[in-house]
Amino acid sequence: MHWDFALILFVLLVLTGIVWFYDRFFHVKKRRQKGEQAVAALPAVGSMSAEERAALEKTTYDRAARVPWWIEYGASFFPVILFVFVLRSFVVEPFRIPSGSMLPTLQNGDFILVNKFDYGIRLPVVNKKIISVNEPKVGDVLVFKYPLNTDIDYIKRVVGTPGDVVEYKNQRLYLNGTEVKQVRDGDYYEPDRAQYINQYQEHLGDETNNILVNPKVNLHITPIVRFPHFEQCEYRHSSVRCEVPENAYFVMGDNRDNSLDSRFWGFVPEENIVGRAFFIWMNFNDFGRIGRFH
């Protein structure tokens, strides 16, 4: 079993929830009874004033009704863990970008937020959709469980939805037989390769985003595994053409020559979807990288 953060958080939620429920509906009554019995057992002292007697009774009650440490901490943490669990499972979830495959849109070290409800409400931990809302569309930046190892989260851009025909040849993208428009937009310094690479504005879907293409790289596109629906793809030396199956998506990195994506390992099943990335909230190497992105 892969003990990822979602599962750990769920286990903590259950444990602290049990403690909170036990304390609120059972143990609090026992503590009250013990306190009252301790106060009733106090001997009468004639020389004690009313204020001194009240202070003694309070001290005696508090000592007898003291909350065990495991109940105190468990019940106290439960509301906090519940809030984080609900927020992370159904609203937004933070992720950190671990590589340069989405340059120039996202940089290595970017901390991003992922919308968890835009593509439907899913059960936490098992990631099973129970309420449909919207479906991913071409141009969306998608976070998903890597099909070859679902313990790993990946982030790429959707370039093909169910029924679309996606073709990538000669470093150009074609969608349903039409070449996706690209406009040269200067150069970008690619830190992984320590060189400047051609930057383009790509008009994909309803938005315009930037991509990187290195004309000096002769990318050899070949599958690294025989993936589900492999028969719906055709490979040549430097090109691939795929018809996207039902309930699946074809994704690519914006750093086209430095991205391990659907060209190499196939389609993203609908059940692997985590959410839509939409906001950069921190990068420790560049504190100015805050805001939405396309």
C-alpha angles and dihedrals in degrees: 000000000000109000098209123169094265092056093045090050091050092051091049090048092054094046096046090042091057090049092048092049093047092049096045099046105026118011097047090063091050091050091050092051092049091050094049092047091050091051092047090052093058112114119239114257112195097196093056119103122230092254093050091047091051092049091049092049092049093049091047092048094048092048094049094043095044114147114239111245094242091055093043094053096037095050092043095052096045097081091047094049090045091054093048092045095051093043094048096042102044110015118029135342127197122231135178121224107234102187146023097254092111097048131168092023096048128020131211105272098027114141108214139183122232123207106231100187104044092087096038140289113291132190111253119252095007092053093215115158113236101166124036119217115153134345126231112268133203110283097029119130103233131200113202145155109272105251093222093050116013091193087076126072118218132191124206140141121266110241098162135034129193110307096016122126110223122192129180116187135150088005092299128116122225124190118195091341096310122108112239108240117250127186122195110247107180127268133309127206107236107205096197090063098026094230143099116263132192113268122205137184107233121201100213119162115323095332139062117229136173124250135182123230124178109206090194092064118087097201112206105212113204131146116257092203139012097257130191111287089017089150090068091067131075119203129200130170097283103004144063132195121194137175106215111234126224116287093013140097138212113224136184137183119247088232090071099188095043105046132099101212145133091313088070108027105024137236133353109237115225091241090061094061117118101175149285118296112222115149140050110210103170146005116177091207094052117025090187093069098098126126146054124317138193 
